[in-house]
């Protein structure tokens, strides 16, 4: 893997809490609401985008 393209995942302080705010009028689990709230954090969104790109472009993943 090319080391210059590897980004470090964000590190949050122990006990960090994300607000769980469900959307009104639709069913949404607590977990889904929490993850949606977490993805509003730019560092988490960028980290997950990079993880998806690594997974999607990994030719070894097709051989597993």
N, C-alpha and C positions, 0 to 999 in steps of 0.2 A: 504494500500500500504506500502511496506517495505521502510522506510525512508532512509536507508543507500544506496539504489539503485537509489535514486532520484538525478539527477544532475540539477544544475541551468543553465538556458538558458544564452547564452552570452549576454552581454549588450554593446552596441556601443554608442559612443558619438552622441548627437543630430546633425543632418545634415550629418551623415556618408553617403557617396556616393559610390556605387559600379560601377565599369567600365562596361558599356554595350558594349560588343564587339561581334558582330554577326559573325557567321561562314560564310565564303565566299562560294558562289556557291549553297547554299541551303536556302530555305525560313525559317526564324526564326523571331518570333515577338520580340519586344523590351523587353517584360516581360520575355519571355523564356530565352533570352540572359542574362538579369539581374539575374534571378534565377540561371542559370548555373554559372555565375560569382560568385554569393554569395556562392554557394556550393564548390567553390575552397578554401574558408576559412575553415580551419580545425575545428574551434570551431562551426561553423554553421552546417557543415556536421555531426559532432558528435552529436549535439543537435537533428538534424532531425532523425538520426539513432535511438537515444534513444526514441524519440517520437513515431516513427514507431513501435519499439519493445513494448513499453507500450500499444499502441493501439492494436497491433496484439495479444498480450497476455492477454488482458483484457476480462475476461469472462462476465463481466457486459455489455460490448459493444454489445454482441449478444442478450441481452434481451431488449434492448432499442427500 
